[in-house]
Amino acid sequence: MHRLRSAHRALDRTLRRIGVDTYLLLLLGTVLLATVLPARGVAASAVTGGVHLAVGLLFFLYGARLSPQEAVAGARHWRLHLLILGCTFVLFPLLGEATRLLPDAVLPPELFTGVLFLTLLPSTVQSSIAFTSIARGNVAAAICAATFSSLLGIVLTPLLAAWLLSGGSGVAVDGGQVLDVVLQLLVPFAAGQLLRRRVGPWIGRHRLVTQVVDRGSILLIVYSAFGEGVREGIWGRVTVGQLLALVAISSVLLGTVLGFTHVVSGRLGFSRPDRITIQFCGSKKSLANGLPLAAILFPAGAVGLAVLPLMLFHQIQLMVCTVLAQHWARQSPDEASTARLPG
């Protein structure tokens, strides 16, 4: 057993060194499983019910884990947060809308919907903070910024989706679906906040359990989404050329925002640690938030195609930001890091 764990850790370190996230490999394996062996009939209904329960539990844990003090720390840095939120919820959607100009042969309506959906999502939490720390940025501000983005995304992403995705995209997002988001995401999150004093200490003592719920729920959502997509013939609707186009579009989106945050944060006179925080928190999109939201906002048969651009973008951002964080760290190896956790 010890040798097995050592081998697993060595493999994990090797994969991370070359910019490959092991959890993403699990996600891709889940996609493969759903492609080869999708749930059908009663099993499919059970998986769908499991998804609803898992999503509610996931956001309950988010609420129970978040300390109000963490949200308050760094909140005074309003210029930094405003720029990050502007990139996340204004610049990204504008770039997503620009892809509407691409011909249907390159980006058909179903895939355009997925591209636009990913641009509406909040920033990541864990990876934004991790990359900021590696690059010697302002981690306290990153925690606050990523948390604000994640919380705002629970409400703002469905509202933006209702505005931008309804109509010509082929996917209807109405008030009932926004209500579903409130009931399945916001209510459990609020319950977690209310019960935080009782549940929080238990969560702190059982981190492995919360990690299993966190990651396991996402894997279940991916299996359900792509399984439904297979039953609807998803792979027959996406060509190799379209997959390559999605990779190119994701790369352009990420590169544009990374360049924008780098230039604008410098022109506005932010310090080096703050520029790092702005670049990493303002350029990412959350797979953890996007998959549950997609499972609620889109019809079952459309979820698979809707999350495909997000999964590709997620891997690209991990690889690019790994290299970028190491570049920032090498740029001033002797500089004292201001990247500290609050307290």
Secondary structure, DSSP 8 states (H G I E B T S, - for coil): -HHHHHHHHHHHHHHHHTT--HHHHHHHHHHHHHHHS---THHHHHHHHHHHHHHHHHHHHHHHH--HHHHHTTTT-HHHHHHHHHIIIIIHHHHHHHGGGS-TTTS-HHHHHHHHHHHTS---SHHHHHHHHHTT--HHHHHHHHHHHHHHHHHHHHHHHHHHTSSTTS----HHHHHHHIIIIIHHHHHHHHTHHHHHHHHHH-HHHHHHHHHHHHHHHHHHHHHHHHHTTSGGG--HHHHHHHHHHHHHHHHHHHHHHHHHHHHTT--HHHHHHHHHHHS---HHHHHHHHHHHS-HHHHHHHHHHHHHHHHHHHHHHHHHHHHHHHHSTTS--------
